[in-house]
Amino acid sequence: QVQLVESGGGLAQPGGSLRLSCAASGTSFSTYAMGWYRQPPGKQRELVALISSGTYTNVADSVKGRFTISRDNAKNTVSLQMNSLKPEDTAVYYCHARGANMYWGQGTQVTVSS
């Protein structure tokens, strides 16, 4: 069983930055592929970025060049650095772990508004 707890959401101005963190409990964190998804108001959940159990990363075209995903296996954390935020980045952001099973965090709200 893996529990995921997100933090770091909040209100940011357009052009600003936020850093989301996801703390994972349980063992074998390093073997899980980790990802960040988001669900904008009234829309479906979508993939934002993922990082493999190794060093492979991939980010959605909509955030490429602005968002960076990283992980620290020693601390069992995965982070999403979000720069140059836009109003359309407003969403609930979810941490996701994929291994033998899949797990979701509870989500953290990110609002980009002036």
C-alpha positions in Angstrom: 0.0 0.0 0.0 1.2 3.5 -0.9 -0.1 6.7 0.4 0.5 9.9 -1.5 0.1 13.4 0.1 0.4 16.5 -2.1 1.4 19.9 -0.9 2.4 23.3 -2.3 -0.8 24.3 -4.1 -2.3 27.7 -3.8 -2.9 31.0 -5.6 -0.4 32.4 -8.0 -0.4 35.3 -10.4 0.0 34.8 -14.1 3.7 34.5 -14.8 4.4 33.3 -11.3 5.7 30.0 -10.0 4.6 27.3 -7.6 6.3 24.1 -6.6 4.2 21.0 -5.8 5.5 18.2 -3.7 4.2 14.7 -3.2 5.3 12.6 -0.3 4.9 8.9 -0.6 4.7 6.4 2.3 5.5 2.8 2.1 8.4 0.9 0.6 9.7 0.4 -2.9 9.1 4.1 -3.9 12.1 3.9 -6.3 10.4 1.2 -8.3 7.3 3.3 -9.0 6.8 5.5 -12.0 5.4 8.8 -10.7 3.3 11.3 -12.4 1.3 14.5 -12.0 -2.2 14.9 -13.4 -4.6 17.8 -13.3 -8.3 18.3 -13.6 -9.4 21.8 -14.6 -12.9 22.9 -13.6 -15.5 21.1 -15.7 -12.9 19.1 -17.6 -11.4 15.6 -17.5 -8.3 14.7 -15.7 -5.2 15.0 -17.9 -1.5 14.0 -17.6 0.8 16.8 -16.9 4.2 15.1 -16.4 5.6 11.8 -15.6 9.0 10.4 -14.4 10.0 6.8 -14.7 11.7 4.7 -11.9 14.9 5.8 -13.7 15.5 9.2 -15.2 13.1 9.3 -18.1 10.7 12.2 -18.0 7.9 13.4 -20.2 5.7 16.5 -20.0 2.5 17.5 -21.8 2.9 19.9 -24.7 0.8 22.4 -22.9 3.4 22.8 -20.1 6.6 22.0 -22.0 9.3 24.4 -21.2 7.5 25.7 -18.1 7.0 22.7 -15.8 9.7 20.3 -14.6 9.1 17.0 -12.8 11.8 15.5 -10.5 12.0 12.9 -7.8 14.1 12.2 -4.8 14.2 8.5 -4.0 16.0 9.1 -0.7 13.2 11.2 0.5 10.3 9.4 -1.2 9.2 12.5 -2.9 8.3 13.7 -6.4 8.0 17.4 -7.2 6.5 19.5 -10.0 8.2 22.9 -10.5 5.7 25.2 -12.3 7.0 28.4 -13.8 5.4 31.0 -16.1 2.0 30.0 -14.8 -1.1 30.8 -16.9 -4.7 31.1 -16.0 -5.4 27.9 -17.9 -3.1 26.0 -15.5 -5.8 26.4 -12.9 -6.8 22.9 -11.8 -6.7 20.4 -9.0 -3.3 18.6 -9.3 -3.0 15.0 -8.4 0.0 12.9 -7.6 0.0 9.4 -9.1 2.1 6.3 -8.6 2.2 3.3 -10.9 3.8 0.1 -10.1 2.3 -3.3 -9.3 -0.8 -1.2 -8.4 -1.8 2.4 -9.0 -2.3 5.0 -6.3 -3.6 8.6 -6.3 -3.2 11.5 -3.9 -6.1 13.5 -2.6 -5.2 16.5 -4.9 -4.1 20.1 -4.3 -5.7 23.1 -5.8 -3.7 25.5 -8.0 -5.3 28.7 -9.0 -3.7 31.2 -11.4 -5.3 34.5 -11.3 -4.5 38.2 -11.0 
